[in-house]
Amino acid sequence: MKTAAAAIATARFPILGANDRVNLGLVGLGGRGNDHMNFYGKLDTDARIAAVCDVNQAARERAVAKIRKEKGHDPKEDADMRTMFESKDIDAVSVATPNHWHALSAIWAARRQDVYVEK
């Protein structure tokens, strides 16, 4: 009886844990980076875009405005990816930088977060 009551209570009011939503950081907000942002934006219950990073300030501003409009929150923004990689608030990083930055950004990010890198 106690087990049944606990199962019903858990199903009705699920216990949320640390792994219920991934706080995601996006590095590179150009053409492919926008594709990443659109893809992860559709996974709102599983992933939250918590930070964006690009050396191009206009690209960062466009990304923040889009996330604010579509999701109702402001992600952190930075021009230096190392700052985002040091954040304890970011669980995973998606890298969409030019080819010559893939390896270094992936190595830096992998020290603290899970990483998705193409190529």
N, C-alpha and C positions, 0 to 999 in steps of 0.2 A: 504494500500500500504506500509506504514512504517513497519507494522508488518511482512508482507511478506518479505520485504528486510532484516529485522533483522533476520528472521528465516533462510533465505538463507545464510546470512553472518555467522551465528552461525554454521550452518551445514557444511559450507565449511572451516571455521576457528574456531573450537570449543574453547570455553573459558575453560582453564584448571584451576581447583581449587585445594584446599588442599587435597581433598579426591579422586583425580583421580588415585593416585598410593600410595600404602601402603609401607612405609619403614619398613622392617621386620628385626628383630634380631633373630638369631637362637642360642639357648642354648643347648649344648650337640651335639657333632659331631661324635658320634660313629655310630653303625649300623643303629639305628632308626633315628638318627639325619641326616645321609646321605640320608635316604628316604625322610625326610622333605625337605632337601635342593633340591633334585631332583624334588619333587612335586612343591615347590614354584618357582623353576627356570623355570618351564614351564608356569607360570603365569606372564611372564615378563611385559605384558602391565598393569597388575593389582597389582603386588607385585614386589618389588625390595629388594633383600637380601642386606641390608645395613650394617649389623654387624654380626659377628660370635663370639661365646664364648665357650671355653672348657678349662679345666685345662691342657689338653694334648696339648703341643705346636705343636707337629708334626701333630695332627689332625687339628689344626687351620691353619697351613701352607698349608696342603693339600686342605682344604676348600677354602682358599683365592686363591690358584693357580687355582683351578677348576672354581671358579666364574670369575676370571680374564680371563681365557681362553674362557669360554662360554659366558660371558656377557660383557666383556671388561671394567670392573671397579673393584677396590679393595675395599672390604668391610672393615670396621673397625674391629679390632680383639682385644680380651681381654681374660684374664684368669679368671677375677672376674666378675661374672654376674651382680653384683650390679652397677658396672660402666656403663654397657650398659643400665640398667634400669633407671639410672639417666639422660641419654641422651635425649634431646628434639628432636633429629633427628630420633628417633625410634618410630613408630606408634603402632606396635604390636610385640609380642614376641611369638615364638614357642618353647616350652620346650620339649626336648627329653633327659632328664637326667636319671640317675638311680632312681629307685623307691623312695629311701629314701630322694631324693632332690626335688621331685615333689611339695610337699605342700609348702615348704619354698620359692622356686623359683617362684611359682605361686603367692604367697602372695606379695612378693617383687615387682614382675612385675606389678601386678594389681593395684598398687598404682598410676602408671603413664600411662600404656599402656593397650591395649587389649591383652588377653593371650589365647593361645591354649596349653592345657596340656592334654596328654593322661593318662588314669587310674583314 
